[in-house]
Amino acid sequence: MSREARRIVIDTSIARSAGKTEHPVSRSCREFLEQILSICHHAVMTPDIRREWKKHRSRFTATWLASMTARKKVRVVLPTADASVLEKLKKAQMGEKNEAAILKDVLLVEAALATDSVVASLDEEVRSLLSAFSKQWGQIKTVAWVNPAKDEDTAIAWLSSGALPEKERLLGYEGE
């Protein structure tokens, strides 16, 4: 089956958690990364994301990233920062703590918007905040978010079937 390669922004929460242990989160993250390596998808890195990975990666993810790099499956992007995000956050009145959480991970969204609009992260709090914030920052409505440790996200099956931006995965999805 021929698949189109998707460029996936992978949060450091996955890099830190993936390891050789059988802990459910560690195993889920490891299997997710192994699946990306074994099929056609690519990892997206910005200089900031790479710096974060370097600081927080496990031994497993260091080896995984080296393998991905050797196979030319790492895409380095220099996304354009949306200067109006801070202004939109203030208007959204999400609170200081929530604003800080979004600003910390806005680099993931900017990298996703510069590529195939796909983010993989364990951070469900930020996923929820970004989903709420998508009403003010409309561009992010089409960003797909997957959590390899969340059973209902079926991340491995999703990768295997092409990592398509199914509507239920989109930050702007409001249910039916």
SULPELIN-V118970 format. One record per residue. PHI is phi in whole degrees, 0 to 359 (none if undefined). NEAR is the number of other ideal C-beta (glycine too) atoms within 10 Angstrom. Layout:
# SULPELIN-V118970
PHI,NEAR ; PHI,NEAR
This chain:
# SULPELIN-V118970
none,5 ; 276,5 ; 235,14 ; 276,10 ; 291,14 ; 255,22 ; 262,20 ; 244,24 ; 276,29 ; 248,29 ; 293,23 ; 295,22 ; 300,22 ; 284,27 ; 300,24 ; 287,18 ; 273,24 ; 292,26 ; 200,16 ; 272,10 ; 277,13 ; 262,8 ; 304,12 ; 306,10 ; 291,18 ; 300,18 ; 296,17 ; 300,22 ; 294,28 ; 300,23 ; 296,15 ; 298,25 ; 294,23 ; 298,15 ; 295,18 ; 299,23 ; 296,15 ; 278,10 ; 247,15 ; 278,14 ; 289,24 ; 238,18 ; 264,23 ; 259,25 ; 229,21 ; 249,19 ; 304,11 ; 293,13 ; 295,23 ; 300,14 ; 298,12 ; 297,20 ; 301,20 ; 300,12 ; 286,10 ; 244,15 ; 290,18 ; 271,19 ; 299,10 ; 301,19 ; 290,23 ; 297,13 ; 293,11 ; 300,21 ; 296,22 ; 297,11 ; 295,14 ; 298,21 ; 295,12 ; 299,9 ; 271,10 ; 56,8 ; 247,18 ; 246,17 ; 253,19 ; 267,12 ; 234,18 ; 238,10 ; 291,19 ; 275,9 ; 289,11 ; 273,16 ; 297,7 ; 273,11 ; 301,20 ; 299,14 ; 297,11 ; 295,15 ; 297,22 ; 298,11 ; 294,10 ; 289,17 ; 49,9 ; 270,17 ; 95,11 ; 301,8 ; 297,9 ; 293,18 ; 300,18 ; 297,11 ; 296,18 ; 294,22 ; 298,12 ; 296,12 ; 251,20 ; 297,20 ; 299,18 ; 295,28 ; 293,26 ; 298,22 ; 293,26 ; 296,25 ; 296,19 ; 279,17 ; 232,16 ; 258,21 ; 59,23 ; 229,23 ; 236,27 ; 245,29 ; 202,21 ; 273,20 ; 279,20 ; 286,13 ; 295,11 ; 292,23 ; 304,20 ; 294,14 ; 297,22 ; 294,25 ; 299,18 ; 295,14 ; 288,22 ; 298,20 ; 291,13 ; 268,17 ; 247,20 ; 305,10 ; 303,15 ; 276,25 ; 301,16 ; 265,16 ; 280,24 ; 274,23 ; 232,28 ; 230,21 ; 242,24 ; 297,29 ; 266,20 ; 261,14 ; 309,10 ; 292,7 ; 281,19 ; 37,13 ; 299,22 ; 294,15 ; 298,9 ; 297,21 ; 298,23 ; 298,15 ; 269,12 ; 112,15 ; 53,26 ; 284,13 ; 281,15 ; 299,12 ; 302,12 ; 292,11 ; 270,19 ; 285,18 ; 299,24 ; 270,16 ; 290,16 ; 246,10 ; 78,5 ; 236,5
